[in-house]
C-alpha cells in the first residue's frame, strides 16, 4: 500500500496541527491517513488507494458518499448565496419533513452538532424541572461537554461497583464539580436505575440515554427496559431524553423511539440527519420545546449557524429519501444477515466472538461473555480486535479503529462489499482459532 503522500502531509501538518488531525479519534500511529475523495461505498486516500468504507462518517453517511440528490440540493442553495444568520423557508421545510418522520415529537429546533443538541437538552431540562443534575448511562457518549462527557469508556479499575458506578471524567480539563454532580447508572439494569434515581430524584433534571448503546458497538435494550425507564422517570419527575444521534433514521424512519414504541420527553439528533453534513436537532413535546423560545425564564437557544442553509438543504434531501421506508428496512435486513453469517462462522470455528448490529451499524466483540452493557462489552479481547482490523486493512476495508467503537455501512453498499467483509472476517476467525488468540 502506498503511503508516501499521507506521510508527507503528516510531516507538513503536525507542526501546525496537534497529532496532524482535527479530531483525536482520527489520530493514528505512525500517522493518520489523509483522504481525497469519496463516492458511494468507496473512499480514496491521497496516495490513490481505494477503500471500502465501513466507517461512513461514524455512521452519519446513511445514503452513501456523494449522494446525487443531496449534492444537487446543496449546490442549489450555494448558488443562491444565502447561508448563515438568517431564517428562510428551507428551515420550515426541513422541520416539517423531520416531524413527518419523527411522529412522537411535536416541535424541533436545528443546531449544528450532537454536543450542542445535548447542551440544549440539559439547559431545557433544568428550566422545566427546576433541578440541576443530569443522569446518564455508564459507557455512553453524548459529546465532550463537562456534564455529559462523564464515564465515557471509563477505566473499570476506577469505576466502582457495577450497580453503583462512580462518575469519572471522560478526559482532562473537565470541571470536577460538574463531573461529580453527574449521576451514572448501568445499562439494562432497571432495578439499579430505580435505586439510584430514587435516591437523587429531587436533584436530577434529566436522564440521557442511547436507546441502543452504539458508541460502544451495538448493545440493544433488553425487553421491558426502556418501558421501565419511561415509567420510572415519569413517576420521579425526571425528563427522559433519548440520544438518537446514532439510532436516528437507521433503526426506523422515526428513530429508536418509533422502533421500541417509547415516547421520550426530548430527543437529540445529528448523524443520519443530513448524510454527513453537520446538522443536529433538539425535538420533543410542544410544552417543553416552547420553553426554548425567547423569554427571561426560558432556556437559551442561539447560534449563528443554527439553520445553516447548505446543511438544511442536505437534511431535507436526506429525509425525503429516508421517507421511503425500504431504505431502512433494507439496512436492518442486511445487518441481520451480516450478524447471522459472522456468528455462524464464529460458532463453526469455536472462536469466542460475536457480531452485534442493526440499521447498518455493526461491531464484533471478541468475548464469550454475553454483552449487555459497557462492562460486559469491555471484556472484548483488544488484541483479537486489532488482528481483525488489520486483516480488513490489508483488504482495503476501513472499520472502527478501536474495539469499543462502531462500524457502519450505507444503503449504497453492494452485496459484494458485504460478502467481502464476511470473507475477510472469516479469514481472521480461522487464524484466531488456529493460533488460540481467543479462548473458546
FIRO-746009 format. One record per residue (C-alpha): residue in one letter; x, y, z. Coordinates in pm, 1 decimal, padded with zeros to 6 digits. Each point is the difference from the previous one (the first is absolute). Example, Ala and Ser with C-alpha at 12.3 -4.5 7.8 and 13.67 -1.06 7.14 Angstrom:
2
PT,residu,east,north,up
PT,a,01230.0,-00450.0,00780.0
PT,s,00137.0,00344.0,-00066.0
***
This chain:
440
PT,residu,east,north,up
PT,x,00000.0,00000.0,00000.0
PT,x,00132.5,00341.9,-00094.2
PT,x,00024.2,00245.9,00289.4
PT,x,00247.5,00258.6,-00133.1
PT,x,-00250.2,00284.8,-00026.1
PT,x,-00164.3,-00067.8,00337.6
PT,x,00345.3,-00004.0,00158.8
PT,x,00090.4,00326.0,-00172.4
PT,x,-00322.1,00169.6,00110.7
PT,x,00052.0,-00114.3,00357.5
PT,x,00353.3,00138.5,00007.9
PT,x,-00129.1,00322.6,-00149.8
PT,x,-00295.5,00032.3,00234.4
PT,x,00113.5,-00132.2,00337.3
PT,x,00191.7,00319.4,00083.1
PT,x,-00317.6,00203.3,-00051.4
PT,x,-00268.7,-00249.1,00101.1
PT,x,00038.9,-00216.2,00314.8
PT,x,00024.1,-00367.6,-00104.5
PT,x,-00052.6,00115.7,-00357.4
PT,x,-00378.0,-00027.9,00029.0
PT,x,-00289.1,00211.0,00125.2
PT,x,-00161.7,-00281.6,00199.0
PT,x,00187.3,-00227.3,00239.6
PT,x,-00216.8,-00289.2,-00117.7
PT,x,00183.5,00015.9,-00334.3
PT,x,00351.6,00009.2,00146.3
PT,x,00204.2,-00307.6,-00088.3
PT,x,00353.2,-00139.3,00017.1
PT,x,00225.8,00063.6,-00183.4
PT,x,-00238.3,00253.1,-00159.6
PT,x,-00364.5,00037.1,-00100.2
PT,x,-00113.7,-00069.6,-00353.2
PT,x,-00104.1,00299.3,-00204.8
PT,x,-00282.4,-00041.5,-00248.6
PT,x,-00073.7,00182.5,-00323.1
PT,x,-00346.6,-00103.5,-00121.9
PT,x,-00291.7,-00236.9,00049.2
PT,x,-00289.2,-00145.9,-00194.2
PT,x,-00265.1,-00251.6,00101.3
PT,x,00165.2,-00269.6,00209.4
PT,x,00357.7,00100.7,-00083.0
PT,x,00257.5,00254.8,00114.9
PT,x,00338.5,00073.6,-00155.7
PT,x,00299.5,00118.7,00197.5
PT,x,00253.8,00254.5,-00121.8
PT,x,00228.5,-00282.4,-00116.3
PT,x,-00269.6,-00134.0,-00233.3
PT,x,-00086.8,-00305.2,00208.6
PT,x,-00367.0,-00100.8,-00031.7
PT,x,-00181.5,-00102.3,00318.5
PT,x,-00334.2,-00157.1,00075.9
PT,x,-00129.8,00230.4,00270.4
PT,x,-00157.2,-00162.7,00305.5
PT,x,00041.9,00312.2,00213.7
PT,x,-00235.7,00218.3,-00208.2
PT,x,00047.6,00322.0,00193.2
PT,x,-00037.3,-00188.2,00330.8
PT,x,-00341.1,-00115.8,-00120.5
PT,x,-00111.7,00339.5,-00131.9
PT,x,00013.9,-00090.7,-00368.1
PT,x,-00313.3,-00210.0,-00036.3
PT,x,-00060.8,00041.0,-00376.7
PT,x,00360.0,-00041.8,-00114.0
PT,x,00264.6,00259.9,-00076.2
PT,x,-00087.3,00268.0,-00255.2
PT,x,-00369.4,-00085.6,-00021.5
PT,x,-00122.5,00180.3,-00312.7
PT,x,-00323.3,00138.7,00143.9
PT,x,00177.1,00137.2,00305.4
PT,x,00282.2,00145.7,-00209.0
PT,x,-00240.7,00172.9,-00239.5
PT,x,-00203.5,00148.3,00285.5
PT,x,00314.0,00144.8,00161.6
PT,x,00130.7,00136.4,-00331.1
PT,x,-00327.7,00180.3,-00062.5
PT,x,00010.9,00167.5,00341.0
PT,x,00364.8,00097.0,-00045.5
PT,x,-00086.2,00165.0,-00330.8
PT,x,-00270.7,00203.1,00175.3
PT,x,00264.2,00147.2,00228.7
PT,x,-00202.2,00011.4,00323.4
PT,x,00171.7,-00189.2,00280.1
PT,x,00016.1,00078.1,00371.6
PT,x,-00162.9,00234.6,00244.6
PT,x,-00339.9,00042.1,-00168.9
PT,x,-00315.1,-00211.2,-00014.7
PT,x,-00155.5,-00123.6,-00323.8
PT,x,-00277.4,-00225.4,-00123.4
PT,x,00250.1,-00286.6,-00010.8
PT,x,00021.4,-00007.7,00381.2
PT,x,-00377.3,-00050.8,00017.7
PT,x,00002.8,-00262.3,-00274.7
PT,x,00273.2,-00198.0,00176.2
PT,x,-00188.8,00017.5,00331.6
PT,x,-00322.2,-00115.8,-00166.4
PT,x,00177.4,-00294.9,-00163.6
PT,x,00169.4,-00094.0,00327.6
PT,x,-00328.6,-00002.0,00191.3
PT,x,-00166.7,-00192.6,-00282.7
PT,x,00242.1,-00283.4,00075.4
PT,x,00043.3,00044.3,00376.9
PT,x,-00366.8,-00016.1,00090.6
PT,x,00063.4,-00032.2,00376.1
PT,x,00144.1,00353.7,00008.4
PT,x,-00210.3,00314.9,-00037.3
PT,x,00259.6,00271.3,-00056.3
PT,x,00363.3,00014.7,-00109.5
PT,x,00282.8,00254.0,-00009.8
PT,x,00318.5,-00044.6,-00200.8
PT,x,00355.5,00055.6,00112.2
PT,x,00337.8,-00127.5,-00124.7
PT,x,00147.3,-00286.4,00203.0
PT,x,-00111.9,-00273.7,00234.1
PT,x,00187.1,00162.5,00285.7
PT,x,-00193.6,00323.6,-00050.4
PT,x,-00329.8,-00190.6,-00012.1
PT,x,00088.2,-00171.8,00328.9
PT,x,00085.3,00333.8,00160.0
PT,x,-00336.1,00143.0,-00107.7
PT,x,-00180.9,-00305.1,00139.5
PT,x,00172.1,00039.7,00336.7
PT,x,-00072.5,00372.9,00022.3
PT,x,-00364.1,-00058.2,-00088.6
PT,x,-00038.4,-00284.2,00251.7
PT,x,00131.5,00224.0,00277.5
PT,x,-00238.3,00279.2,-00093.0
PT,x,-00300.6,-00233.7,-00008.9
PT,x,00073.5,-00197.5,00317.5
PT,x,00180.7,00256.2,00215.3
PT,x,00264.6,-00265.6,00072.4
PT,x,00368.6,00014.5,-00088.1
PT,x,00149.4,-00348.4,-00033.3
PT,x,00016.1,-00233.8,-00300.2
PT,x,-00010.0,-00380.3,-00006.4
PT,x,00158.2,-00205.6,-00275.8
PT,x,00091.9,-00356.8,-00089.8
PT,x,00345.8,-00135.8,00079.1
PT,x,00205.4,-00025.5,-00318.7
PT,x,-00224.6,00221.0,-00212.8
PT,x,00123.6,00301.6,-00194.8
PT,x,-00210.5,00314.5,-00038.8
PT,x,00275.3,00241.3,-00102.2
PT,x,00298.6,00160.0,00167.8
PT,x,-00172.9,00253.5,00228.4
PT,x,00094.2,-00027.1,00370.1
PT,x,-00328.3,-00134.4,00137.2
PT,x,-00052.9,-00267.4,-00263.6
PT,x,00358.1,-00100.3,-00083.1
PT,x,-00008.4,-00210.9,00316.0
PT,x,00068.1,-00374.0,00037.8
PT,x,00044.6,-00022.7,-00375.3
PT,x,00216.3,-00307.3,-00072.8
PT,x,00105.9,00012.9,00369.2
PT,x,00290.4,-00182.9,00159.7
PT,x,-00180.9,-00279.3,00183.9
PT,x,00273.1,-00024.7,00263.0
PT,x,-00120.5,00341.8,00120.4
PT,x,-00371.0,-00027.4,-00083.8
PT,x,-00132.5,-00147.6,00324.7
PT,x,-00272.6,-00260.7,00035.4
PT,x,-00194.4,-00099.9,-00309.4
PT,x,-00336.1,00085.3,00154.5
PT,x,00121.4,00332.2,00144.2
PT,x,00256.1,00132.1,-00252.5
PT,x,00239.9,00277.8,00094.7
PT,x,-00019.8,00315.1,-00213.9
PT,x,00335.5,00037.8,-00177.3
PT,x,00114.0,00281.0,-00231.5
PT,x,00016.5,-00091.6,-00368.7
PT,x,00322.5,00198.9,-00032.1
PT,x,00224.7,00253.8,00164.5
PT,x,-00105.9,00361.0,00049.0
PT,x,-00362.5,-00065.1,00090.5
PT,x,-00159.7,00181.1,00291.1
PT,x,00034.3,-00238.0,00294.8
PT,x,-00317.7,00124.4,00167.3
PT,x,-00201.1,-00056.9,-00319.0
PT,x,00134.0,-00353.2,-00036.2
PT,x,-00076.9,-00091.9,00360.0
PT,x,-00351.2,00140.0,-00032.0
PT,x,-00079.4,-00234.7,-00290.3
PT,x,-00189.3,-00313.1,00102.2
PT,x,00113.4,-00316.1,-00180.1
PT,x,-00212.4,-00314.8,-00036.5
PT,x,00067.4,-00333.1,-00175.9
PT,x,-00177.0,-00094.5,-00322.8
PT,x,-00259.9,-00276.6,-00006.3
PT,x,-00038.2,-00007.2,00378.5
PT,x,-00338.3,00146.0,00086.8
PT,x,00027.8,-00085.1,00369.8
PT,x,00329.3,00188.1,00032.5
PT,x,-00149.9,00294.9,-00188.0
PT,x,-00296.4,00004.0,00238.7
PT,x,00225.3,-00010.2,00306.5
PT,x,00238.3,00270.9,-00117.9
PT,x,-00252.3,00240.6,-00150.5
PT,x,-00234.0,-00030.5,00297.6
PT,x,00278.6,00115.4,00231.3
PT,x,00069.2,00304.5,-00220.4
PT,x,-00351.6,00070.8,-00127.6
PT,x,-00019.4,00347.4,00152.3
PT,x,00317.0,00117.4,-00173.2
PT,x,00004.2,-00179.9,-00339.5
PT,x,-00153.3,00195.2,-00288.8
PT,x,00048.4,-00249.8,-00283.0
PT,x,00119.2,-00348.0,-00089.8
PT,x,00194.5,-00008.0,-00327.2
PT,x,00009.3,-00340.7,-00164.6
PT,x,00088.1,-00156.7,-00331.1
PT,x,-00297.0,-00235.1,-00054.5
PT,x,00254.5,-00232.9,-00158.3
PT,x,00358.2,00044.3,00118.7
PT,x,00181.5,00045.9,-00330.1
PT,x,00301.5,00204.9,00103.0
PT,x,00138.3,-00317.0,00161.6
PT,x,-00100.5,-00227.0,-00287.1
PT,x,-00365.7,-00097.6,-00007.6
PT,x,-00180.0,-00097.7,00320.7
PT,x,-00377.3,-00025.8,-00021.8
PT,x,-00232.2,00057.5,00297.0
PT,x,-00141.3,-00309.7,00161.1
PT,x,-00377.2,-00051.8,-00025.1
PT,x,-00185.0,00236.4,00233.1
PT,x,00305.8,00207.6,00090.2
PT,x,-00086.2,00318.1,-00189.0
PT,x,-00366.2,-00031.7,00096.2
PT,x,00107.3,-00029.1,00362.6
PT,x,00218.9,00309.7,-00025.7
PT,x,-00286.4,00192.9,-00158.7
PT,x,-00228.3,-00086.9,00290.7
PT,x,00270.3,00060.5,00260.3
PT,x,00105.2,00342.9,-00126.3
PT,x,-00362.9,00109.8,-00034.4
PT,x,-00070.5,-00099.8,00360.1
PT,x,00310.8,00182.8,00124.0
PT,x,-00058.1,00316.6,-00202.6
PT,x,00323.7,-00054.0,-00194.9
PT,x,00003.4,00081.3,-00372.3
PT,x,00088.6,-00296.8,-00220.1
PT,x,00231.8,00110.8,-00281.7
PT,x,00073.1,-00244.3,-00282.5
PT,x,00334.9,00047.8,-00169.5
PT,x,-00097.7,-00091.7,-00356.2
PT,x,00323.3,00127.9,-00151.3
PT,x,00096.3,-00350.8,-00115.7
PT,x,-00333.1,-00183.3,00017.5
PT,x,-00182.3,00275.5,-00189.0
PT,x,-00113.9,-00093.4,-00352.5
PT,x,00179.0,-00334.1,00002.5
PT,x,-00215.0,-00218.5,00227.9
PT,x,-00327.8,00150.2,-00123.6
PT,x,-00123.7,00302.7,-00195.1
PT,x,-00110.3,00143.5,00335.2
PT,x,00314.1,-00098.5,00187.7
PT,x,00038.2,-00239.3,00291.1
PT,x,-00300.2,00158.8,00170.7
PT,x,-00216.8,-00130.7,-00282.7
PT,x,00179.4,-00334.3,-00017.8
PT,x,-00052.3,-00067.6,00371.9
PT,x,-00331.0,00181.6,00039.8
PT,x,00125.1,00242.8,00266.8
PT,x,-00071.1,00373.8,00003.8
PT,x,00283.3,00189.6,00172.4
PT,x,-00051.4,00351.0,00131.0
PT,x,00284.2,00127.0,-00218.2
PT,x,00234.8,-00147.1,-00257.9
PT,x,00323.8,00111.4,-00163.2
PT,x,00102.3,-00077.1,-00358.1
PT,x,00297.4,00053.8,-00230.4
PT,x,00163.5,-00284.9,-00194.0
PT,x,-00243.1,-00127.7,-00259.8
PT,x,-00175.7,00335.2,-00030.8
PT,x,00192.6,00129.1,-00300.3
PT,x,00213.4,-00283.1,-00144.9
PT,x,00322.7,00135.0,00145.7
PT,x,-00068.5,00374.9,00007.6
PT,x,00021.2,00164.6,00347.1
PT,x,-00358.9,00035.0,00118.2
PT,x,-00149.6,-00087.3,00339.2
PT,x,-00337.2,00040.3,00164.4
PT,x,-00186.1,00013.6,00329.3
PT,x,-00357.1,-00130.7,-00017.1
PT,x,-00276.8,-00079.5,00244.1
PT,x,-00335.6,00084.2,00147.5
PT,x,-00142.6,00340.0,-00091.5
PT,x,-00036.5,00127.9,00358.1
PT,x,00366.3,-00078.7,00063.5
PT,x,00140.4,00128.2,-00327.1
PT,x,-00188.7,00328.1,00039.7
PT,x,00219.8,00065.3,00302.6
PT,x,00292.6,00062.2,-00239.2
PT,x,-00177.4,00299.3,-00159.5
PT,x,00114.6,00351.1,00106.3
PT,x,-00090.8,00071.4,00360.8
PT,x,00174.8,00088.1,00323.5
PT,x,-00098.2,-00332.4,00159.4
PT,x,00072.4,-00214.7,-00306.5
PT,x,00306.5,-00197.4,-00108.0
PT,x,00230.3,00169.2,-00253.3
PT,x,00005.5,-00128.6,-00357.6
PT,x,00228.2,00211.0,-00216.2
PT,x,00264.6,-00049.7,-00264.8
PT,x,00107.3,00177.8,-00318.2
PT,x,00024.1,-00328.8,-00186.5
PT,x,-00325.4,-00148.1,00135.3
PT,x,-00210.3,-00052.1,-00312.2
PT,x,00302.0,00033.6,-00231.6
PT,x,-00161.7,-00033.1,-00342.2
PT,x,00248.6,-00236.5,-00173.8
PT,x,-00030.0,-00236.9,00295.6
PT,x,-00378.5,00018.2,00005.1
PT,x,-00011.2,-00057.2,-00375.8
PT,x,00194.2,-00322.3,00058.0
PT,x,-00230.0,-00082.8,00290.9
PT,x,-00318.7,00047.2,-00201.7
PT,x,00133.2,-00200.0,-00295.6
PT,x,00112.9,-00280.9,00230.5
PT,x,-00324.0,-00022.4,00196.9
PT,x,-00208.5,-00001.8,-00317.3
PT,x,00188.4,-00308.6,-00114.2
PT,x,-00021.9,-00164.7,00342.5
PT,x,-00376.9,00045.7,-00012.9
PT,x,00007.6,-00296.7,-00237.7
PT,x,00000.0,-00263.2,00273.5
PT,x,00164.0,-00253.0,-00228.0
PT,x,00338.9,00161.8,00065.2
PT,x,-00009.3,-00062.6,00374.0
PT,x,-00169.4,-00338.9,-00034.8
PT,x,00282.4,-00103.6,-00230.2
PT,x,00267.3,00126.9,00240.0
PT,x,-00153.2,-00203.2,00281.8
PT,x,-00049.3,-00309.2,-00215.0
PT,x,00359.0,00003.9,-00124.6
PT,x,00131.7,00068.9,00350.9
PT,x,-00180.8,-00307.8,00128.7
PT,x,00142.6,-00211.0,-00282.7
PT,x,00349.3,00130.4,00078.1
PT,x,-00039.1,-00080.0,00369.4
PT,x,-00131.5,-00351.0,-00066.8
PT,x,00277.6,-00084.5,-00247.4
PT,x,00283.7,00132.2,00219.0
PT,x,-00131.8,-00172.7,00311.1
PT,x,-00054.3,-00325.3,-00188.1
PT,x,00365.0,00008.5,-00107.8
PT,x,00116.8,00072.8,00354.8
PT,x,-00207.0,-00287.4,00137.2
PT,x,00120.0,-00242.0,-00268.5
PT,x,00362.7,00090.7,00074.4
PT,x,-00049.9,-00002.6,00380.1
PT,x,00126.5,00356.9,00033.5
PT,x,-00128.5,00218.9,00281.9
PT,x,-00131.1,00279.6,-00218.1
PT,x,-00340.6,00151.4,-00068.1
PT,x,-00114.5,00270.5,-00238.1
PT,x,-00271.9,00238.7,00116.5
PT,x,-00178.1,00232.2,-00238.9
PT,x,-00308.0,00166.4,-00143.0
PT,x,-00095.0,00279.8,-00237.6
PT,x,00333.4,-00024.4,-00177.9
PT,x,00199.2,00034.0,00323.5
PT,x,00212.7,-00298.1,00107.6
PT,x,00290.6,-00090.1,00224.8
PT,x,00162.5,-00329.3,00105.8
PT,x,00071.8,-00091.4,00361.1
PT,x,00274.6,-00255.9,00052.3
PT,x,-00130.3,-00146.4,00324.6
PT,x,-00207.7,-00289.8,00127.6
PT,x,-00178.2,00227.1,00249.5
PT,x,-00354.7,00103.1,-00100.2
PT,x,00024.1,00368.6,-00090.6
PT,x,-00279.5,00198.4,00163.5
PT,x,00171.0,00314.1,00136.0
PT,x,00328.9,00188.5,-00001.6
PT,x,00175.7,-00227.4,00249.6
PT,x,-00079.4,-00319.1,-00189.2
PT,x,00098.3,00168.6,-00328.3
PT,x,00333.0,00094.4,00157.3
PT,x,00089.6,-00370.2,00033.7
PT,x,00064.6,-00007.3,-00376.1
PT,x,00350.1,-00112.0,-00092.8
PT,x,00174.6,00310.9,-00130.7
PT,x,00282.3,-00196.9,-00161.0
PT,x,-00243.3,-00216.3,-00193.7
PT,x,-00188.9,00311.6,-00113.2
PT,x,00321.9,00156.7,-00124.8
PT,x,00083.4,-00314.8,-00198.5
PT,x,-00347.9,00013.1,-00154.4
PT,x,00038.3,00369.3,-00084.5
PT,x,00342.3,-00059.7,-00153.3
PT,x,-00135.4,-00284.4,-00214.9
PT,x,-00270.3,00228.7,-00134.6
PT,x,00263.9,00269.3,-00049.1
PT,x,00198.4,-00229.0,-00230.9
PT,x,-00319.3,-00048.0,-00202.0
PT,x,-00044.3,00380.9,-00022.9
PT,x,-00299.9,00008.2,00232.6
PT,x,-00032.4,00280.0,00256.0
PT,x,-00160.1,-00087.4,00334.3
PT,x,-00003.1,00159.8,00345.4
PT,x,00351.4,00047.5,00135.7
PT,x,-00074.4,-00134.7,00349.3
PT,x,-00206.4,-00290.5,00139.6
PT,x,-00252.9,00208.9,00194.6
PT,x,-00107.7,00221.0,-00286.6
PT,x,-00233.1,-00077.0,-00290.4
PT,x,00018.2,-00069.3,-00371.4
PT,x,-00271.5,00053.8,-00257.5
PT,x,-00111.1,-00051.0,-00357.5
PT,x,-00238.3,00203.4,-00213.7
PT,x,-00283.7,-00063.8,-00240.5
PT,x,00258.5,00043.8,-00279.2
PT,x,00203.9,-00304.1,00107.2
PT,x,-00025.5,-00289.4,-00241.4
PT,x,-00058.3,-00363.9,00085.5
PT,x,00353.3,-00074.5,-00118.1
PT,x,00138.3,00253.8,00249.8
PT,x,-00172.3,-00175.6,00289.4
PT,x,00106.2,-00340.9,-00132.6
PT,x,00358.9,00125.5,-00014.4
PT,x,-00029.4,00115.3,00360.0
PT,x,-00124.2,-00343.9,00106.9
PT,x,00275.6,-00177.7,-00192.6
PT,x,00270.6,00213.8,00159.7
PT,x,-00158.2,-00047.3,00343.3
PT,x,-00010.9,-00376.5,-00046.3
PT,x,00370.7,00002.2,-00088.0
PT,x,00088.7,00163.5,00329.3
PT,x,-00234.6,-00227.6,00194.9
PT,x,00185.3,-00297.2,-00149.7
PT,x,00332.7,00152.3,00105.9
PT,x,-00129.8,00069.3,00348.7
PT,x,-00123.3,-00357.6,00030.6
PT,x,00337.5,-00137.4,-00108.6
PT,x,00216.2,00230.5,00205.6
PT,x,-00224.3,-00014.9,00307.2
PT,x,-00003.6,00381.1,00038.7
PT,x,-00356.7,-00017.4,00122.7
PT,x,-00101.2,-00269.9,00248.7
PT,x,-00289.1,-00215.1,-00114.0
***
